[in-house]
């Protein structure tokens, strides 16, 4: 089996590539961090068509920051929407299925980031229907785990863990009662692999995926659990009160509970 992983140098992509390689899957990676610009007009398809034909595409590439999208909406459109359009066009040409990672924030599209994810889902769905491409769309929320790089813009769990290690005072935007269901990266990898192995069951649907009811936390829950020094700041535009996955995916349940995860130990 040969797999193409876009966003292969990112947090989730790195874990997925490692999982696949450890099991003997031939992996081709494409990531702007390693010089593969899938958003570039013309050269993106040339790049992809220059690779051996894969059996499946895991599309993870794209912007991952709501705050960053507010500061650079055009860049978010380019890196997210244009990149996905090129990947789907490549899938059309070589006739291979796609497992696409969107975001729970596509539910509302209230920010440039959310809107970009909505556009990606719409484009990919129409391409799949028109050209008979098996397509799975996942909408994860807060994914966390080893190797994640957190910052003020994205990866808030990793950012809070860094703050704990380095004694940094964090800013809690709003009252800190925003609810999220934490999804460990290993659980998400397991889901994508299950979907790749049973495309007939999973394709043609948009799946909300999260850590489940046992992993629903507020921002303040994590702040208090880690014993962080904090202050309250203004609410962020587009920061919804609750992003919790519906988790209606057949045959899959998250197995990692955040309090016992090695990330928090």
N, C-alpha and C positions, 0 to 999 in steps of 0.2 A: 504494500500500500504506500502511496505517496500523497502527502498533504502539503498544501500551501497555507501558511499562516501569515496573514497581514497583521501589522502591529506586533511583530515577533519579538521586538526588543523591549516592549512595554511590560508592565507588571504581570498582567494575566498571560500575555503572549509568551513571556519567558517560562512561566510554569507549564504552559501547554506544550511548548516545544520540548522541554525536558521530559515531560511525561511520554510524549510520542516517541522520542528517540530512545528512551529506556526500554521501549517495547518493540523496537526494531522497525518503526515507521520511518521512511525516508521523508525528511522535512525540508521544505524550501521556505525561507523566511523573506519577508519584504517589510521594511520599516524605514521611515525617513531618518531615524537615528543612525542607520547603517548605510545611508545613501540611496535608498530606494524611494523615490518621490512618486507616490501613486496619485498625487493630485495634479501632476504636471500634464497639461494638454499634449496629446500626441505621444510623448515619450513613455507615459505610463503603460499604455497597451503594448508598446514595443518591448518594454521591460518584461512584462508578464508573458508575452508570447515568445520571448526568448528563453523561457524556463521549460523544463520537461513538463508534459501534461500531468497535472495532479489528478487524484481520484476524488478529492474533496477540498473545499476551501473553507477555512475558518477565518472569517473576516472580523478582526478586532481593531483595525486601524481607525483612527479618528480622534478628534478633540475629546478631552475628558474633564473639562473644567467649565462649570457654570459661570463662575466669576470671570474667568479668562474670556469667555464668549461675549460678555458684556463689554470688556475692554477692546476686544478684537473680533467683532462679529464676522467680518469678511474672511479672516483667517480661519475661523471656526467653520464657516460654510465651505471653504476650499478643502480643508483637511478632513472634513466629515462627509459632506454631501458629494463633492466632486470625486473624492477618493472612492466612495461607495459606488458611484455611477460607473467608474472605470472597472472596478472589480466585477460588478454585475455584467458589464459588457463582455469582459473576459470570460465569465462563466457561460454567457450566451454562445460565444464563439467555440469554446472547447467542450461545452456540454457537460459540465460537472456541477454537483450540488453545492450549496452554500449554507453554512451555519453562521448567522450574522448576529453580532452583539450590538444591541441598541442600548436603551436606558429606560429605567422606570420614569424618567423625566419626559419621555415622549408622550406620556399620558396627558400632559397639559400644554406643553409647548410654550410656556409663559416667558421663556428667555430665548436668546439666540441659540443657546445650546439645545434646549428642548425642541425648538422649532427645527433645528438641523436634524435631530434624530427623527422627528415626524416625517420630514422630507425623505430621509434615507429609507424609512420603513415603506413609505408610499411608493417610492421609485423601485425599490427592490421587489415589492409585492407585485407591481404591475409588470415588471420585467419577467418575473417568475411565471406569471399567468400567461403572458404573451408568448414566451419562448419555451414553456414547459420545463422550467428549471426547478428542481427540488430545492425548497428554501425553508429554513427554520430561522425564526427571529426570536431572540431572547431579550427580555428587558430586566436586567439585574439592577439592583440599587447599590447599596454600600458593600462593595467587595473589599475584603481586607486579608492580610496574611503576610508571611515572611517575604522580604525583598521589596516591599512597597515603599515608594518615595513619597512622603507626605509634604505638603506645603500649605500656605495660607489659601491657595487657590483650589486645591483638590487633594483627595486622599486624607480626609480629616482624621481617621483613626491613626494612620501612620504619623500624621502631624502631632497628634496628642501624645503618642508614644515617644516621639522625638523630644517633645517638650518635657516629658517626665525624665528622660535620660539626661537632658542638658539643663534642667532647672529653669525652663523658659515659662514665663507667665503667658497664659493663653487668653484670647478674647472670645467670649461666648456671645455670638450675635443673637440679639433678642433675649427671650427669657430662658432659652436652652431646653425648652420642652418639646422641640421638634422630634418626631418619632421616626426611627429608621430600623429596619431589620437587617442585622449584620450577616453577610454571607461570606463564609471562608472560601478562599480561592480554590482550595482542593475540592470543595463541594461543587463549585461551578465547573471545574475541569471535568469532574465525574459526569456532570449533566451533559456537557457538550460531547463527550465520548459516547455516552449512551445514545444521544441523538444521532451521531454519525453512524452508529451500528444498527439503528432502526429508523431509517429516514421515513419509511411509509407511515409510521406511527406519529412522528413529530412534525413532518413538513406540512406546509400550508397553514401554519398557525403562528400567532404571536404569543409567546409565553412570558407571563410575569413570573420572575424568579427572585426569591429572597431567602433570608435565613429562617423564615418561619416564625410562628408566634413565640417560641422559646427564646428567640434572638432579637426580639423587639426591644429597643432601648431608646432613651432620650439622650440628647447631647450631654445633659447634666449627669445622667447615670454614669457615663464614661468618665467625665471630669472627676466625679466623686470617687469612682472606683480606683482611678489612678492617683488620686490625692493631689491633683494639679492646683497650682495657684492660678486664679482666674479673675477676670473682670468682665462685666457685661458691656457689649457694644451695641450699636444700632442694628436693627434687623436688616438682612440682606434682601435685595430685590430678587424675587423668584425662589426664595427659600421656603418651600412648602412646609406646612405643619406636619404632614405625614407622608412619607414615601415607604410604604410597606407592600411587598409583593403579594399577589393573590395566591401564588404557589399552587396552581392547578395542573402541574405537570405530571402526567401519569408515569408511574414506576420510578419516581425519584423523590427523595426527601433529604434535606440537609442533615448531615450527621455530626457536624462540629458545633458544639455549644460554646459561645464566646467566652464564658467565664473559665472554662477549662482548656481553652485553646492555648497553644504554646505562645501565641502572640502576646497574650496578656499575663503570662506567668513569669 
